[in-house]
């Protein structure tokens, strides 16, 4: 029951304020360095792909029910299972501090996971649908987030679009 509540609240938080935010693939130049950058953002920045100097990062936000006060350390593993059976494993490149907020009548703690993504992994993400996520939690275990449809499926589809954005030259 807690997982259903968590998924529902997280999915609702992803939509933010309906379609005010768009999914965009943008290319530009860093105003300080002149480096070409490419960025893909989903709605309220709960998903961001960024390419700069040939390095690509993916940032995913995940919410857990209740207030949590534990930082998920750099080097924690996030796993993504694809429809073809492949399991992609990512190591976070930053600590993920908790950010708690009241959503309706519940408290949700959000964690932001960022990791590097190589070209081969981008191709896998672009060519295959995600069916399951596995996120680390504050108590050393993990939380599985199954993609069933609705807003979560749209979020997952945006990962595929973001990967394609990063691959486009």
ABEGO torsion letter per residue (X at the ends): XAAAAAAAAAAAAAAEBEAABBBBBBBBBBAAAGBBBBBBBBEAGABBBBBBGGBBBBBBBBBBBEBBABBBBBGBBBBBBBAAGBBBBBBBABBBBBBBBBBEABBBBBBBBBBBBBAAAAAAAAABBBABBBBBBAAGBBBBBBBAEEAAAAAAAAAAAAAAAAABX
